[in-house]
Amino acid sequence: MGVFRIGFFNIFIYLCCAFLYSVPNVCGHNNMCFDCIDLEGCKAPKHFLKYMSAVDRDKVVLRLPTDKPDPMMDRCLNTGYTIKATLNGTVCSGSSDGLCHAIGEATTNFTITYSHCGDCYIACDCYSQENGNARKEGPIILTMCLAAFYTLIQ
């Protein structure tokens, strides 16, 4: 009889720990704002939201007055929004700092993190922001070269 009680007690403790572990996943606290080097200077409007997965559209919602602030997400999302569930894909967001941020399910896998950052690099059009000056200088240099060539031919 004593062995049965110890076994039942161990199963009860295991189930309690499993329940406590699953609570953050159900409540949406298993999301992470990634520190992407590629997005450091990439600008995005304050209310910018781009979903890489259609199932995540209903997970980013307006914050209710009863919702507790989440400092980890507040730096990535506009202050009026919160995430109510764990994300399946990537959400690219603008925030009050005017930059583009990548948000996804928390992970320590570098490949997945790099994928989230890459998705937002494309969604926020960071490439054109970095090379904006080069795109403006290219036609000017081409025009100057053509003018010099025309002068040499004359």
C-alpha positions in Angstrom: 0.0 0.0 0.0 2.9 2.4 0.8 4.4 1.9 -2.6 1.2 2.8 -4.3 0.9 6.1 -2.3 4.5 7.0 -3.3 3.8 6.3 -6.9 0.6 8.3 -6.9 2.3 11.2 -5.2 5.1 11.2 -7.8 2.5 11.2 -10.6 0.6 14.0 -8.9 3.8 16.1 -8.6 4.7 15.4 -12.2 1.3 16.5 -13.5 1.4 19.7 -11.4 4.8 20.6 -12.9 3.7 19.8 -16.4 0.6 22.0 -15.9 2.8 24.9 -14.6 5.1 24.5 -17.5 2.3 24.6 -20.0 0.6 27.8 -18.6 3.0 30.3 -20.3 2.4 28.6 -23.6 -1.3 28.9 -23.3 -1.3 32.5 -22.0 1.0 33.7 -24.8 4.0 34.5 -22.7 6.2 32.2 -24.7 6.9 34.9 -27.3 10.1 36.7 -27.8 11.3 40.0 -29.2 14.5 39.1 -31.1 17.6 41.3 -31.0 18.3 41.4 -34.7 21.6 43.0 -35.9 20.1 43.4 -39.4 17.2 45.4 -38.0 19.2 47.9 -35.9 18.8 50.9 -38.2 15.7 49.7 -40.1 12.8 52.1 -39.7 9.1 51.2 -39.6 6.0 53.2 -38.9 4.7 53.1 -35.3 1.5 51.1 -36.2 3.2 48.8 -38.7 2.3 45.1 -38.3 3.1 42.4 -40.8 2.1 38.8 -40.2 4.1 36.0 -41.8 1.4 33.4 -40.8 -2.3 34.0 -41.3 -3.1 32.2 -38.0 -1.3 34.9 -36.1 -3.6 37.7 -37.2 -6.0 37.4 -34.2 -3.2 37.0 -31.6 -2.0 40.7 -31.6 -4.8 42.7 -30.0 -5.4 46.0 -28.5 -4.4 46.1 -24.9 -7.3 46.3 -22.4 -7.0 48.5 -19.3 -6.9 45.3 -17.2 -3.9 43.9 -19.1 -0.6 44.0 -17.3 2.3 45.7 -19.1 4.9 43.3 -20.5 8.3 45.1 -20.7 9.8 42.5 -23.1 7.0 43.1 -25.6 6.5 46.8 -25.1 9.8 47.6 -26.7 8.8 45.7 -29.9 5.1 46.5 -30.1 3.2 49.7 -30.2 2.2 50.6 -26.6 -1.5 50.0 -27.3 -1.1 46.4 -28.3 -0.4 43.1 -26.7 0.0 39.4 -27.8 -2.6 37.1 -26.3 -1.2 33.7 -27.5 2.0 32.0 -28.6 2.8 32.9 -32.2 3.2 30.3 -34.9 5.2 32.4 -37.2 6.9 35.8 -37.3 5.3 39.1 -36.6 7.1 42.2 -37.8 6.2 45.3 -35.8 6.9 48.9 -35.6 7.1 50.5 -32.1 7.4 53.8 -30.4 11.1 53.9 -31.2 10.3 54.0 -34.9 12.3 50.8 -35.7 11.2 47.4 -37.1 11.2 44.5 -34.7 10.9 40.7 -35.1 8.6 38.8 -32.7 8.1 35.1 -32.6 8.0 32.0 -30.4 10.8 32.0 -27.9 13.7 29.9 -29.0 17.5 29.5 -28.5 17.9 28.0 -31.9 20.1 30.4 -34.0 18.7 29.2 -37.3 15.1 30.0 -36.3 16.1 33.3 -34.8 17.9 34.2 -38.1 14.8 33.2 -40.0 12.6 35.6 -37.9 15.1 38.4 -38.4 15.3 37.7 -42.2 11.5 37.7 -42.6 11.3 41.2 -41.0 14.3 42.5 -42.9 12.3 41.8 -46.1 8.9 42.9 -44.7 10.2 46.2 -43.4 12.1 46.8 -46.7 15.4 47.4 -44.8 17.5 46.8 -47.9 16.2 49.9 -49.6 16.7 51.9 -46.4 20.4 50.8 -46.2 21.2 51.4 -49.9 19.0 54.5 -50.3 22.0 56.7 -50.9 23.6 54.3 -53.4 20.4 54.1 -55.4 20.3 57.9 -55.6 24.0 58.2 -56.5 23.9 55.6 -59.2 21.9 57.5 -61.8 23.9 60.7 -61.1 27.2 58.9 -61.7 25.9 57.3 -64.8 24.8 60.7 -66.2 28.2 62.2 -65.4 30.0 59.3 -67.2 27.8 59.7 -70.2 28.4 63.4 -70.3 32.2 62.8 -70.0 32.0 60.3 -72.8 30.0 62.6 -75.0 32.6 65.4 -74.3 35.5 63.1 -75.3 33.8 62.1 -78.5 33.3 65.7 -79.6 
